[in-house]
Amino acid sequence: MTQSNPHGFEGGLEFKCLQTFTTTVGTFRRFFNLLKAIAALLFFAIWLTIRDIYYVPGHGGVWPQFQAPIQATDSRSPCPALNALANHDILPRNGKHISYKQMSHAIQHAYHLAPSLADQLTASAYQLEQGRGWIDLQDLSALNVIQHDASFTRPDIAFCPDQSVPHPDLVDKFLSHASNGKFLSLNDIVYFSGLRRAECKRSNGQYSMTWSFLHQFSGSGNNALMHSIFGGDVDDLRIWLAEERFPDQWEPRNREAKGHTIMQAMSKTLIIELNINEKQKLRSENTALNQTREP
Ligand code: HEM
């Protein structure tokens, strides 16, 4: 016995029409939902980008007025980072009576460091303060506390007791080691560190870095920071190292959300320090003849 279609033939057709209609509506609804989801995602990405631009560090490249230090009265250190801050009045222009809080706050914001790294760097100066709670920048020149031989911008203290001013000829020498002429790579910094240590050891009878692993490590630490913050840019570094000034429109190159961290600084420091070889094969421009000359 044949079962009769409960809807009959016409009912089946009606059902099929309804089905086609609901399927089409369903398709459009889903397509519309998909468009809504894509629009929301796009909106979210644009919103994130706008917020991200707002959080970009660097003060938009605008720094307080630079003024060269007055040699007779202003206090300056062997550190280009701190001297530049004083020369721009971010730290006191006279470089005196600087508290740790002030120092940590200034380096954190100017160089876009995580507060933890800013505090760690500042803590290195505790050894010099003798219970006062503040230091003058000049205090940082004490040999083998933080200051050490084989710097990139100052001759060793045995040749140059005043460690507060950079020597542009040494800066030029360092920067001339950028293998592509424009940016110093980590390899260039490693190479120059080996070269500088070897030549200082050779020419300075009072050279003090050989067994001073702490100073070797802190020297590489300074150079690692410099590399992260300036991206090795030779033009910017020339101004910062030789004049202790921020280039016009300059902003730190490091763009971490909450600033450059101790971990990042440590890992780059280790990469530099562990690759330094004072007996390395010299590049052609650093012939044996050059190496016998005074640094
Ligand atoms: C409060 C924190 C800091 C203190 C107490 C400090 C102290 C010093 C001292 C004493 C030196 C001399 C080392 C030497 O004899 O070569 C030095 C060098 C240096 N510092 Fe700082 N520093 C601080 C923060 C920074 C920061 C944030 C940077 C990175 C922007 C930096 C970059 C450098 C560089 C590149 C050198 C090596 C200069 C050269 O080789 O001639 N310092 N610092």
Boltz pocket constraint, residues with backbone or C-beta under 6 A from the ligand:
constraints:
  - pocket:
      binder: B
      contacts: [[A, 77], [A, 78], [A, 79], [A, 80], [A, 81], [A, 82], [A, 103], [A, 104], [A, 107], [A, 111], [A, 118], [A, 121], [A, 122], [A, 123], [A, 124], [A, 125], [A, 140], [A, 141], [A, 146], [A, 147], [A, 148], [A, 149], [A, 150], [A, 151], [A, 152], [A, 153], [A, 154], [A, 219], [A, 222], [A, 223], [A, 225], [A, 226], [A, 229]]
      max_distance: 6.0
